[in-house]
Amino acid sequence: MTTSPTVFRLASRLDEIGFSDIVNIRNRIMKLREQGAKVYQFEGGEPYMNTPDFVKEAMKRALDENKTRYAPSSGIPELRAAIADKLRTKNNIAAEPNDVMIMNGGMQGLFGAFQSVVNPGEEVLVFSPYWTPIKDLIAHCEGRPVLVPTALARAEGFEKTLTRYTTDRTRAIYYNTPQNPTGVVFTRDEARAVARFAREKDLIVLADEAYEDLVYDGEHCSIASLEGMFERTITIFTLSKSFAMTGWRLGYTVAAEPWMTGMRKTTLYSSNGVSTPTQWAALAAFTTESDMLETNRVAYQQRRDLLLAGLNELGLSCENPAGAFYAFPDVSRVSRDSREAAEILLDRAQVATVPGVVFGPDGESHLRFSFSTSIETIEAGLDSLRRNL
């Protein structure tokens, strides 16, 4: 009996899906550490602080009270109600509990959103540079990302620029603010321009608001809060960045029908829901009075200002990121090839960054530095760059 060579192959829908370059960078860092080198890490995307105690205590209570059985696939009612209240008061999104679904992190929310909207052959407009998994999430739908340079849109106008990249196959817009990797925060007027375009072209908006609580200049505007946008927007949130809960894998989406039906289906037949005790911990995050969010925002801004001053002093020109916790300096003076530039910084100064080209061609000649680290690491890393570049 012979086996056809075509049997042992992955489904074709995975052909265009890759793995993260950041994993390769982390492997390189581990190798350097094994050799005894001190590495100043700026490549990460994780909050530097620990999960708040009141969240951890709520998790312990849930376990002690045996809140460990199956929960509704959409999430426990108490948590969905608390999130709906937060969306109405903080984001100005007219959401009810039935419009909210609890997810295993923002990633599952994004996965379900793209799966619910994008058909094979359809195109998604993506502001670029972009968070790297977006290209692969679209590819998993057998769709095609169309990159729209953010800098061009801000300079020439969003409607004019989006029109240039729109075809009869365009289905949706991926709208991320504050942005990863640049830290750009779209203004309310820019949000209105994107919303007008989406309404005029009858497009769906997938809004990624992972960094909503980390805005230093300007304001955060949820595009779903604008006139005529709630029904055509799926908004994805996560507790990872705001509450330092990356490992908890907790996020949520808000949308109207038919999108919520799509989200329910993709969740039901993947994870069948989110860990029950974890949801009770999330409820504490939304219902406990605390100044944690503002305290953390101020701490991040202090780190941003310290890193930016040092990078610009070194000739690594960088505009102030208005949000998130990344700086995205131009490193042309080191090398226009961002992969080469990242290697040079790592080899000479033991400073680990992410090559800008990982975030699309519009990121070339830049590096992503995360300032979600200690003040001491930022100071030591900058000092190493001064001595070795």
N, C-alpha and C positions, 0 to 999 in steps of 0.2 A: 504494500500500500504506500503510495506516495502522497506528499502534501504539497499543494500548490504554494508557490512563493508568495502569492497574494493573501494567503490566510493570515500569516503572522505579521500583520501591519495594523497600525492604529487607524481608527476611523478618520476619514479625510478631513472632517471638520477641525481636527487638531493640527493639520499640516502647517498652518500659518501662525501657530501659537508657540511662543518660546518661553524661556525662563529669564528671571531677572539678572541683569548685569551686576546688581548690587551684591548678589550672593557670591559672585566671583571675587569682588572686592573684599568681602568679609573673609573669604578663604585666604586671600593674600595677607590680610592683617594677622590672622591666626598663625600663618607660617612665620611671619616676622617676629611675632611674640615668642614662638617656640625657639627662635634663634636668639632670644634675649633682648630684642629691640623694644624701646618704649615707643608706642604709637599714639599719636594725638588724634582721636576719632571725631571726625566731623561728617561722617558719611551716613549716620543713622537718621531714622525718622520716628524716634520714640521720645515721649516726654522724659525729662530728666528726674522728675519727682516721683514719689510713690503714690499709689492709690490712696485716697483719703481714708482715714480711720473709720469715719462714719459709714462708708460703703462696705468696708471689710467687716465691721461689726454687724451690719445688716445681713451679710452673707452667712455669718456664723449663727445668727438667730434663725435664719431660714432653715439651716441644716438641723439645728437643735429642735425646731418645731416640725421637722419632717416634711417640709415643703419641697419634696423631691420627686413627686409623681408627675406624670404627663401634664403639661399645660396646653391650652389651646394653641394651635399652630401659629395663629396670628399674634399671640402674646397674652399674658395675664391681663384681665380687664383693668385692674388698678393701675398698672404701668401705662397702658395705652391711654387711659383717661388723664393721667398726670402729664404725659407727653403732649396730648392734644391741648391741654391747658397752657403748657409752655409754648407751643407753636402759635397759639392765638395771642398770647400776651407779649412774647419776646420777638417772634418772627413775623407777626401780623399775618399769619396764614390762617385762613378760616377753616380750621380742621376740627372734625369730630373724632371720637375714639375709633369709629369704624373706618376712618381714613388713614389710620396708623397701623403699621405692622412692625413687630420686633424682629430683628435680623441678627445673624451671627456676624457681627461687625459690619462696617460700611461696605466691605468687599462683597458680602452676600447680597446686600441691597443693590449695589451696582450691577452685579451679575444678573439678578432677577429683573432689574429695570431694563437692561439691554435685551435680555431674552424676551421680555414682554413687548418690546417695541420694534426691534430690528429684524427684518426678513432677509434671507439670502439675496445678495446683489444690491441691497440698499446702502446708502451712504450716510455717514454721521459727520457733521462738522465739529471739529475738535480744535479749540484754541491751543496754540502751540507757542512755547514748549508745554508739554503735557505730562501728567503723571503716567509713568510707563505702562502699568497694567491696562490702561484704557484701550490701547491698540489691540491687545490680545482679547479683551472682553468683546470687542466688536468683531474680531476675527472668529471668535467662537460662535457668533451668530451667522457666520459666513457673509458678514457685511464688510464695508470698506471705510476706514477713517479718512477724512479729507482734512488736512491740516491748514488751519487759518492762523497766520502769524498774529499773536496778540498785539505786538508793537505796531504792526501795520494797521490793525483795526482801531487802535487808540489814536493813531496819528491821522488816519484818513477818514475815519468814521465807520461805525460798526455795520450799518446797513449797506453802505457802499462796498465794504470789504466782503461781507458775507454773501452779497449778491454775486461777486466775482467767483466765488467758490461753489455756488449752488447749481445743481443740475436737476433734471427731472427725476433723478433717482434719490435725491436728498430726502431723508426721512426725519432726522432729529439733529439736535444741537447738544453737545456735551458742554455744560456750563459750570466751571469750577471757580469758586471764589470764597475765601482767599486761595490763591493758586499755589500749587506745588508743581514746579520747583522755584518759581520766581518771587513768590510773596506778593504778587499783584492782587489788589483788592479792587474789583470793578465798582465804579461809583453808581449811585442811584440812576443818574442820567444814562450811563452805559447799560445798566440793567434794563431801563425802559426801551432803549434802542434795540437791544436783543429781543425783548418781548414783542415790540412792534413787528420786527422782522418775522418772528415765529408765527405770530397771528396772521400776517399778510401772506406768508408762504405755506401756512397750515402745517407747521412742523411741531414735533414734540420736543420738550426740553428735559434733559436729564441733568438735574442740578446737584452737584456734589459740594456739600457745605461742611466738610470734615473739620475745617479750621475756623468755624464761625465765631468762636470765643477768643480767638487770637488775632485781634485787629488793633493796630497801634496808631494808624493814621486814617482818618475818615470813618466810615460806618459800614457795618455789614447789612446788605439788603438782600433778602430772600426773594428771588425772582417770582416765586409762586404767589407772593403777596400782592403782586401788581395786577391791575385790572385785566380780566380775561385770561389769566395765566394758570390759575389753580387747576382747571380741568385739563390743561395740556402739559402739565409739569409733574414729573416724579422727582421728589426731593429726597436725597439720601444723607443721613446724619450718622455720626458715630460717637460713642462715649470715649473712644481711645485717646483722643488728643485733649479734650476738655477736662476729663476726669482721670487722666493717666491710667486708663484701663485697657491698654493694648492687648494684654494676654487674656482678658476676660471675654473677648470676642462678642461685643455687644454694639449693635447699631439699630437704626430704625428708619423706615421710609414713610413718607406721607404722599398720598395720591388719591385721586378720585377714580371712579370706574371709567373704562374697563381695566385700568392699570392695576388696581388692587386685586382683581381676579387673577391677573397674570402673576403678580407677586405671590399670591397664595398658592398657586399651582407650582411655581418654581421652588418655593420653600417646602411645600408638602412632599414633593418627590426628590428632595435633596437631603435636607436635615430634619424635616418634619417638625421644625420649631427650634426654640432656643432653650438651653438649660434652665429649668424652673427656679432653683435657688439663686442663680445668677440674675434672673429678672427681679427678684425681690431686692437684691442688692442695688440694682439699677433704680428701683423705685426710691430708695433712700437718696440716691444722687440727685434726683429731681425734686424731692420734697423736704430735704434737710436745709435749713437756713445756714448759710455759710458765706464768707467773703473769699473763699478759695479761688473762684474763677478770676476775680479782679486781682487778688494777690499774685496769682500765677502769671497773669497777663503783664503786670508791672515787672515781674522778675524776668520774663522773656524779653521785654523791651530793653531792660538794662543790658542783657546779654547781646541783643541785636546791636545796640549802640556801640558796645565795646568791640565787637567783631568788625562791624562796618568801619569804624575809625581806623582799626589796624589794617584792614585790607586795603582801604584807600591810601593809607600812608605808604604801603608797599607797592603802590602802583597797580594794584588789582582793582580796577575801577568797578564800583558797585553802587547802584541806586538803592536807596533805603527800601527794603521790603515793607510794604504797608501792613502785611499780615502773615500768618503761618509762622514757622520757625526756621526758615531757610534764607540764606543769602546766595546770590547767583552772580558772582563777579565775572567780568571779562578778564580772561587770563592770557590774552594774546601776547603779552610781553614774555610770558613763559613759553607758550606754544599755541598756535592757532588750532592744533589738533588736541581736542580736550582729553582724549585718552592718554596721549603723550604727556600733556600737562599734569594730569592726575598721577601718572607714574613718576614724573620728576619730583612733585611735592612729596610723594610717599618715599621715594628713594633718598632724596637729599635731606628732607626735614622731618620725615616720619609723620607727615600730616596726611590723614586719609580723607578723601573727598569723593564725589561722584562725578564722572565726566558728563558734561552738559549734553553731549550728543545722545546719551542714553534717553533723554527726554525729547528726542526728535531733532531733525536737522536745524531747527531754529535755536537749539541750545548749544550748537557747536561754538567753540572758542570760549566757553564758560565752564565753570565748575560749581557744583552745589555743595555749600557748606551748611551743616545744621548747627544752629546755635542753641539747640536743646541739649546742653551739657553744662558742666560746672564752670563758674567764673575762672577757676584755677586752670582748667583745661584750655579755655579760650586764651588766657594770658600766656600759658606755656606754649601753645601751638603757634601763636603769633610771634613769640620770641624765637622759636625754632625757625620759622620762616624768615625772620629778619637776619638770622645768623647764617642761613644756608641757601637762600635764593640769590 
